[in-house]
Amino acid sequence: PVPPSPEGGTNQTHTQLCLQIEVGTLAPRPKDPKTLPELGETTSGTPNLQPPSGAGPVPPAPIPRQGLPSCLLCLCLGSSVYCDEAELEQIPALPPDTAFLYARFNRIGAVRANDFRGLEKLKRIDLSSNSISWADADAFRGLPSLQELLLPENRLTALPELPRSIVRLDARLNRIPSAGLRPEAFRDLKQLQFLHLSDNQLDFIPVPLPESLRSLHLQNNNIQTMHEDTFCDSQEQGQIRRALEDIRLDGNPINLSLFPNAFSCLPRLPTGRFS
């Protein structure tokens, strides 16, 4: 025990110690609660904490679909790119090693000259069921490996130039007239085996046709006549076109019985009207 001092020193020391403990422990509470800042009010050095107006989270900014690499819009598996039903309005940027492209059931309206530029491995292009109304004349010409070009159910009124590697061309269900075909468009296509142009607006059979051709579908056009040498060379006796076994001319106004010598070199008669 500390002995009392005559000046009352013990009580004074105890009082000073208590004051030192209180100082710095808690901030003094304001006497009037109304002086506290409300949420959203700012004070010196304090940011505005008011929440954004409106309910729910802020939606992210939309990402434009056009111009994105195809593997962000489509499914890329090896050398195949699948873009079916992807709401595309144009051909997306494709990987340089693309060999097979499937872009069916979209809203593609045109094929531009540079859409496939540099894609030297591209073998198959399937653009079925789009809204393609035109294609640049050289949109496909620079594809040295292209074997299959599928363009059915579009709005084409002309065919672009094709590479000599093409094996199968399917342009059914378009609006192509005979004037929409280049003169002798298929003559130099020595690999062409399947030429399907049914349900268009053709007035005549495109000639000459390459010897490699196996299947020719021209049904449901407006073909009314043909030449004796459309399929067979009248100057070459004994000619037989063994490959060309499938010719369809049904659904045209032509009467095939009026051209009996036009089929002499064929292994089978065309399908069509003979009366």
Secondary structure, DSSP 8 states (H G I E B T S, - for coil): -----TT-HHHHHHHHHHHHHHTTTS----SSGGGS--TT---TT-------SSSS--------STTSBHHHHSEEETTEEE-TTS--SS--B--TT--EEE--SS---EE-TTTTTT-TT--EEE--SS---EE-TTTTTT-TT--EEE--SS--SS-----TT--EEE--SS--BGGGS-TTTTTT-TT--EEE--SSB-SS--S---TT--EEE--SS------TTSSS-TTSTT---SS--EEE-TTSS--GGG-GGGGTT-SS--BS---
